[in-house]
């Protein structure tokens, strides 16, 4: 399986990553090699195998219950690159339009 | 006993001295740094964040009657800690400090343990050599030209060369067992859901598990006993109480071990096979019975894993966008360019590769062909293990196909790097526990290991087998690179 240049551009856009022009071809080949390897799964007999999202555990997970711990907003935002009064600061999302 | 010798002690003995009042917790906590680590660390580079002042404060606050009283524990840099930055070996988390301790960290502290520092790792746990770290690589203490394995290479190397008797890592596809094998220490990946992941930075949520390193099987059991069990803050922990591992020294008389020799017929280093055969012979001498059968080749697990894990990673790592944590590209003028510029500059090459692969596997038009197929293969792989455990109590197989490889040998060939996990990945897909056990060094003086895999909640059986191998194994000597030879005691 080979990924096309267009595919690579599309997934980079979806993943919010910029691929430098001089890396694109090498990256395309690296990803194609891994996907070609994954083609091996076609040889595996998967009759009767439903997709499993989690490791089969055989044991039910515990009931969800919280113990009342809370994280103060000022502490929660303290590790952000920019914050103020417990809020994250981001660049403008919507341009101001004159009414 | 001088601090020169304290660093050699098993965790259980170090804690016993602190509990009995013969040793101050602060002295125990600092013992590693006063031993050879002071010199070795400059070459090995196992640690990315540490401070004597933080250890002194932690030791002063540590309960003196705990199971780990005063014991220093290096923890992988993807476990959240209040007293050190948590950076996952990545530029994108530069300077980030978590506002809380991970549950496993809180349990360590409650048992008297002291966080020795943060261990180096492949960025976001993606790698098998600890070369993909924004802080530079860790080197193998047995041979500085070789890798310590990964992604938990820092914690594994630190336990190997004597910085601390215990360490924590994380194992998503072998990231504890493979570096344990490369560094000549014990490495346990518990059953999925046995150790809380609250405060473990997520990579592949259906696969991730906190893992443990120790120089002795008994220390591994001690640490597991402190950490395992349900956590109200991690919904994926198993509800029933964790297995009791206190009988880790009960022997293996009457146990059956699976011997899937078709897996190492080709593509596995002859010296690894030799170590495995000696492990099988030792288990037989200890009263266990070998049960030969064929098993599904590991390449299917690798193919499945690199679709499932990358799909989950592409989703989990979407949170790193320059808004909430660490690094932000300051040139961005709008939110979209903030995301793209921050992620492109903040993530290293392997993380970007895996995010792209996972995005592809989940994208419209390819989802069924790749992601759903991989999920179905995962079901099949889980059944293979379940069927194997109808015939035996645990499986014996290699931890790695090769001896520790050289730095730079696989960084430009992602597939070759991925295939170094061929024997470890299956356990993560099936959610079962696995344990890497050190064996005698190779003729060239490099660590070799055997791996034990058991059904869900079989940690007690795996620890018994690891102990049986420990008392019979000749692990050889450390310190070739530093002309300073010593052996870790293994006998009773």
Interface residues (C-beta under 8 A of the other chain):
Chain A: X3 X7 X8 X10 X11 X12 X14 X15 X16 X17 X18 X27 X30 X31 X33 X34 X35 X37 X38 X39 X40 X41 X42 X44 X45 X46 X49 X50 X51 X52 X53 X54 X55 X56 X57 X58 X59 X60 X61 X62 X63 X64 X65 X66 X67 X69 X71 X75 X76 X77 X78 X79 X80 X81 X82 X88 X90 X91 X92 X93
Chain B: X96 X97 X98 X99 X100 X191 X192 X193 X206 X207 X230 X232 X233 X235 X236 X237 X238 X239 X240 X299 X300 X302 X303 X304 X306 X307 X314 X321 X322 X323 X324 X325 X326 X327 X328 X332 X333 X334 X335 X336 X338 X339 X340 X341 X343 X344 X347 X352 X353 X355 X356 X357 X359 X360 X363 X370 X372 X373 X374 X375 X376 X377 X378 X379 X380 X382 X383 X386 X414 X415 X418 X428 X429 X430 X431 X432 X456 X457
